[in-house]
Amino acid sequence: MWRALLRRGGRGGGRRGLSGGGPPSAAPWSQVVSEAEKIVGYPTSFMSLRCLLSDELSNIAMQVRKLVGTKHPLLDTARGFVYDSRNNLQMRGLVVLLISKAAGPSTAELSFQHNMVSGIYSSQRSLAEITELIHTAFLVHRGIVNIGELKSCDGPLKDMQFGNKMAVLSGDFLLANACTSLAQLQNTKVVELISSAIGDLVQGIYYENSRSSENCLTDDIRISTWKEQVFLSHSALLAKSCQAAMELAKHSTEIQDMAFRYGKHMSMSHKLHSDLQPFVKESSSDTMAFSLNCAPAVLHQEFLGRDAWIKQIREAQGKGNLMDYKKLQEAIKAGKGVTSAIDLCRCHGNRALAALESFPPSEARAALANIVHAVTRFS
């Protein structure tokens, strides 16, 4: 149904830090994900398949067909379910499975090893699916458009309003399924961790969409505030899911803390890597639009000063307030914002690698390290 609608590294060794251009042997992201999926036993792109093929969501897919021909972002989100070429949508569940296998069974759970498949407990696999469902639900909810800012080329008003209703309905459906599965794990601490992660997501998205002034295109924040907000909206879910996976296997508080740290710092690196793409890609002929609150822009403002940054933004605005992103991109690249963001990305990568040292050498640990190397690679 969805497809029909949308047609129109090696074993663990010693610790390696990140510096300079990154490890020369760092594999492309898609290759790292493909190799990691073999370790956990199956492609994580199928992780949410049971939910996506349910009768309820199939009915929603039928309704979403009405949005074909419009520019409603719900279509792009749905397309990612089926045609996710960068393997980003399922990254969180894959990391949960890998860190579960890297930690292995605890001494307190030896009697339950018969419940393990490919070195992972069934409850940990369920947790990985729950993590993906929560992430997907919030992706769908992010697709709600501001009706007041629509242009005639975006599509008929009634279709865009309908798309918003579908985004709310389908996102709520996924979130409800995740919460039901979470309760079935019958672990109070895990429920508490994941529930708090959902709260963090809501708070982080609120920060993303709030502005001190309606006429202000960029927030007056420092990189420390940016990191706090990104942790809430991008890192908390993965960090707490990794910790919850250790709790399900009855691992020690120390191991749980190391799993949390890996999830936090790896996802921070992933976000920084994503923010840097418009500034480090060399093959693209067209300048990519980017958020004026991305990490390189925030760091650029921090070095340059708020007033000078606002002046550069105003100078890049043309008729009709159309933004000349090429001009802004060149201004940011001429400063220290890009290089500082790359350094920050590698700093978080090193912290993620340091957390992995608490886990025994294995293919799973090596795969987790390879993921870090992939998101800190810029050449």
KAVEN-V208544 format. One record per backbone hydrogen bond with DSSP energy under -0.5 kcal/mol. CO is the residue of the C=O (numbers start at 0). NH is the residue of the N-H. If there is no record, write none. Layout:
CO & NH
CO & NH
This chain:
0 & 4
1 & 5
2 & 6
3 & 6
4 & 7
18 & 21
22 & 25
27 & 31
28 & 32
29 & 33
30 & 34
31 & 35
32 & 36
33 & 37
34 & 38
35 & 39
36 & 40
36 & 41
42 & 45
43 & 46
45 & 48
47 & 51
48 & 52
50 & 53
53 & 57
54 & 58
55 & 59
56 & 60
57 & 61
58 & 62
59 & 63
60 & 64
61 & 64
62 & 65
63 & 66
64 & 67
66 & 69
69 & 68
71 & 74
71 & 75
72 & 76
73 & 77
74 & 78
75 & 79
76 & 80
77 & 80
77 & 81
78 & 81
78 & 82
82 & 84
83 & 86
87 & 90
89 & 93
90 & 94
91 & 95
92 & 96
93 & 97
94 & 98
95 & 99
96 & 100
97 & 101
98 & 102
99 & 103
105 & 108
106 & 109
108 & 111
109 & 112
111 & 114
112 & 115
114 & 121
116 & 119
119 & 116
120 & 124
121 & 125
122 & 126
123 & 127
124 & 128
125 & 129
126 & 130
127 & 131
128 & 132
129 & 133
130 & 134
131 & 135
132 & 136
133 & 137
134 & 138
135 & 139
136 & 140
137 & 141
138 & 142
139 & 142
140 & 143
144 & 146
145 & 148
146 & 149
150 & 153
151 & 154
153 & 70
155 & 159
156 & 160
157 & 161
158 & 162
159 & 163
160 & 164
161 & 165
162 & 166
163 & 167
164 & 168
165 & 169
166 & 170
167 & 171
168 & 172
169 & 173
170 & 174
171 & 175
172 & 176
173 & 177
174 & 178
175 & 179
176 & 180
177 & 181
178 & 182
179 & 183
180 & 184
181 & 184
182 & 185
186 & 190
187 & 191
188 & 192
189 & 193
190 & 194
191 & 195
192 & 196
193 & 197
194 & 198
195 & 199
196 & 200
197 & 201
198 & 202
199 & 203
200 & 204
201 & 205
202 & 206
203 & 207
204 & 208
205 & 209
206 & 209
212 & 215
214 & 216
218 & 220
221 & 225
222 & 226
223 & 227
224 & 228
225 & 229
226 & 230
227 & 231
228 & 232
229 & 233
229 & 234
230 & 234
230 & 235
234 & 238
235 & 239
236 & 240
237 & 241
238 & 242
239 & 243
240 & 244
241 & 245
242 & 246
243 & 247
244 & 248
245 & 250
246 & 249
248 & 105
251 & 255
252 & 256
253 & 257
254 & 258
255 & 259
256 & 260
257 & 261
258 & 262
259 & 263
260 & 264
261 & 265
262 & 266
263 & 267
264 & 268
265 & 269
266 & 270
267 & 271
268 & 272
269 & 273
270 & 274
271 & 275
272 & 276
273 & 276
275 & 278
275 & 279
276 & 279
276 & 280
290 & 293
293 & 297
294 & 298
295 & 299
296 & 300
297 & 301
298 & 302
299 & 303
300 & 304
304 & 308
305 & 309
306 & 310
307 & 311
308 & 312
309 & 313
310 & 314
311 & 315
312 & 315
312 & 316
313 & 316
315 & 323
317 & 320
318 & 321
321 & 317
322 & 324
323 & 327
324 & 328
325 & 329
326 & 330
327 & 331
328 & 332
329 & 333
330 & 334
331 & 334
331 & 336
331 & 337
335 & 339
336 & 340
337 & 341
338 & 342
339 & 343
340 & 344
341 & 345
342 & 346
343 & 347
344 & 348
345 & 349
346 & 350
347 & 351
348 & 352
349 & 353
350 & 354
351 & 355
352 & 356
353 & 356
354 & 357
355 & 358
361 & 365
362 & 366
363 & 367
364 & 368
365 & 369
366 & 370
367 & 371
368 & 372
369 & 373
370 & 374
371 & 375
372 & 375
373 & 376
